[in-house]
Amino acid sequence: MPEFRILSIFNRYLQYGGEETMAAKIAETLSQKALVREYNYSTQEWLDAGKFTAPFRGLENRHVIRQLRLLQREYKFDFWLIHNVFPAMSPAVYREARRLNVPVIHMLHNYRFGCLNGLLFREGRECRECLKGSFLPGVKNRCWQGKLIPSLYSACFQTAARKSGILHNAARFIALSGRHAELLKTTGIPEEKTSILPLFVETYLLPYVPAPEGGDILFVGRLTPEKGLMPVLQAWERLDTERRLVIAGDGPQRQELENWVKEHNARNILFKGFVPLEEQEQLWNTASASIAPSAWQEAGATTILESLGRGRPVIAFAKGAACDHLANPLHGWLMNPDDPGSLAHTLQTVLDTPAARINVMGEQCRAFIREYRSPESWLGAFMEIAEQAAGPGSLPEKHAQES
């Protein structure tokens, strides 16, 4: 059977993160049923070519457009799978897809079409000011990189992206959860063109180690305000327990968090720093559950999925993708984000739950990931979206005729 031909497009950020990891895994998974090529452009390369001219090239990156034209001419892709073109590839990518008559499937990992930092979050709280139709509040509040000029650039970029027609010309948009789809609608993404396709993980393939009695509560992730760790520390301090809260990760908020723990003499909170994936096994084996207390409406929440795949139920606020992943009470504990007291109460509930019960939940978590969040289930759902996006005039059968 002829294959789809797919070009995966991703603008790398200055710091490697989960979005880039996921884009690479998606390309690898798609290669099982399609001919896939990746075009990744580096933000660092964009800056190295001249910081003073970068803003102009970022709004019309001719080098990127030339490369995309050459790739399209050589491979005749059925569609482009765009993950991210910000900040360096430029909105011209959208216009070029339209000029070449190539359908676009845009997988959205955040809320950047309606928010300069992509999170709908600033200064420790959710923010929807720019959804009113102007990015000026984001510029005023220095929402990108905490600086005025970068925020102004981001506003120009997003305005140009919207004017490119992508909101109406894309064949399909992919949201990573139901809540993500709801919020994307408020940023201007057409509901009728949006498909919900949660991300996938492979941790369910690892050998299952039952949770121990009296195990740790584990956090794995980047230490930033939107990850919501400060309220966890404050709640943990109020608990009377000898159990441990283990924090594996690094980031700009680490010093603030560690200082708070010292100032309040909070007990049994361990900061492990960044722990490479291949060295995390022991942390998970000694944990009873994990905690993912995101303060923003996280789009995909792969950290939750990874924990479920390992057989560890998750504590999370009822926000973003957590609402989808933890809809079954056997997958974990959803807390009311509007009730600060619910965090300490939920933590105590988890600590009081016997290991036997935790392990019953853990088996259900792994079964859920195996059936609904595996690469195989994801691939089948994506190919259905691809068939819708490609349209009858661009189906893979044409490649058989060409050859």
PyMOL commands that set and color helices and strands:
alter all, ss='L'
color gray80, all
select helices_A, chain A and resi 18-30+43-48+54-59+62-75+92-99+112-114+129-132+136-140+148-163+166-169+178-186+191-193+203-205+225-227+229-237+254-263+277-279+281-285+302-309+322-325+329-331+341-352+355-372+375-390+392-394+397-402
alter helices_A, ss='H'
color red, helices_A
select strands_A, chain A and resi 4-12+34-42+79-84+104-107+121-122+125-126+172-175+194-196+216-220+245-248+269-273+287-292+314-317+332-335
alter strands_A, ss='S'
color yellow, strands_A
deselect
rebuild
show_as cartoon
